[in-house]
Amino acid sequence: MAKVGIVMGSDSDLPVMSKAAEMLEKFGIDYEMTVISAHRMPDIFFEYANSAEEKGFKVIIAGAGGAAHLPGMAAAIFPLPVIGVPIHTKALGGVDSLYSIVQMPSGIPVATVAIDGGANAGILAAKILATSDPELLQKLKDYKDELKSAVVAKKEKLENVGYKEYNK
């Protein structure tokens, strides 16, 4: 049973939202991904959000650009955590999306990651689920160690070869 729903307003959001899916796969978390336009198909969106808890979703990751109503509307309907992913836009660089998602009224919170922050949305969903899953928590700790090891390796390489050689 999928524990996380990933929903986006357009298939053009897929390059960003697929990063959330990749992180969930890394941690062994089941998910369901779909495209639903809150503006062009509100009836289908309402059905999705109203049935998400029944489907077993514990978290929804919702990505949207421009007016970016999808995450906020999901949070208004779905009683569990919603993570908003603002998508970069040509007109305003994604700041419009960010403001639309992060400026929710009191009582309707949307945890919001950076513009095009799909990977962090997946990690945040994993962290939320790990509050009641010790095995998943250990996977997150191991991942944190992997990140540290990667930085240490880069530091050592820079120290060993110097700046000019490092950039070749």
N, C-alpha and C positions, 0 to 999 in steps of 0.2 A: 504494500500500500504506500503510495506517495506521501511523504511527510511535508514536502514543500511544493507549493504551486509557483511557477514562474510564468508571469503574464506580461505581455508587451502590447503596445498599441499598434505596432506595424512590424512587418518582417524586416524593415530597414533597421530595426533595433536589435536584430539577432546577433550581429558581431559583438555587441556589448553584453547582451543578456546571456549569450552562450558561455561567457566567462564565469558567470554565476553557476551555470550547470556544470562546468568543468571542475569548479571547486567542490560542489556537492558530490560529484562522482569521486573525486580524490578522497573524500571522507566517507564514502560508502553510503550516502544519503539518497534515498529514492525521491524523485521529483517528477512532476508533470509540467510540460512547457506548452504554451499556446499563445496565439495572437488573437486579441479581442480589442476592438476599438470601442472605448466607452462612449464616444460621440456618434459613431456610425452604426453601432449595434447595441444600444443600451439594454435591450431586452435580454440578449445573450450574456452581456456583462453581469447584469443583476442575477441571472440564473447561476453563473459561475461563482460569484461572490457569496450568494446565499447557500450554495451547496458545498462550498469548500470545507467547512468544518465536518460535515457529514462524510465527505470523501476521505477524511483523516488528515487533512493539511493542518500542520501546527504553525506554519509560517507561510506568508505569501511574499514573494519578491515581485514587485511591479515596476516596470520600466516605462517611461513615457517622455516624449519631447514636447516642446512648445507649451501649450496650455497645461499639459501634464496632469489631467484630472484622474487618470487611472489609479495611481497609488492612493490618493485621498479618498476616492469613492470606495476602493477596496477596504480601506480602514474604517470607513463609515458603516460598512455592512458586516465585514468579517470580524468576529470578536477577539481574535488572537493577533499576534504581531504582524505588521506589514512593514516591509523594507522598501523604500522608494529609491529608484535609480534614475536620476535625471539624465536624459540623453542629450548629447551635444546637438545644437541646431545651427544651421547656417546663418540665420538672421541675428541671433543674439548669443551665439556660442554656448548655449546650454544654461546660461544664467536665468533665462525665462523659465526653463524646466525646473531648475533648482528652487527658485522662489515659489513656483506653483506647488511644489511638493513639500517644502520645508515649512511654509507659512500656513499650517493647518490651524483651524480654530481649537480652542481649549476643549478637551474631551475626545478629540479624534487625532491621536498622535500617529505620525509616520516616521519611523527611524529612517534617516536619509543618509546615503553615502555620497561620495563625490560625483561630479559629472562624469559619466561613462564608467562609474565604479562598480561594474558587474561582479568582478572577482571579490571585492570586499563585501558585497551584498551576500554572496555565497558563504563567505567565511562568517559573517555576522549571523546568518541563519544557522550555521553549524554551531556557533557559540550559544545561541538561544536554545537549540535542541540539547546541547551538552549539559545544560543545567540539571537534566534528569537522566543522563546517559553517561556513566563513567567510562565506558569503552570509547565513546566519541570524544570525551574530554581528553583522554590519553592521546588520541589521534591529533587533536589540536595542539597539545603540548609537543608532540613529536614534530609537527609541522613548524612550530615556532623554533624548535632546535634546528630544523633544516634551513630556515631563513637565516638564523645566526651563523651557521656553518658557511653558507654561501657568502655572507659579508666578510667573514674572517678570511676565507680563501681569496677574495678580491683584495683585501687589505694586504695579505702576505704577498700576493703577486705584485702589487704596486711597490711594496717595500723592496722586493727582490730585483725587479727589473727597472724601476724608476719610471717617472712620468712619461718620458719620450718613447720608451719601448712599450709601455702599457697601451698607449694609444695607437700603435701600429696594427 
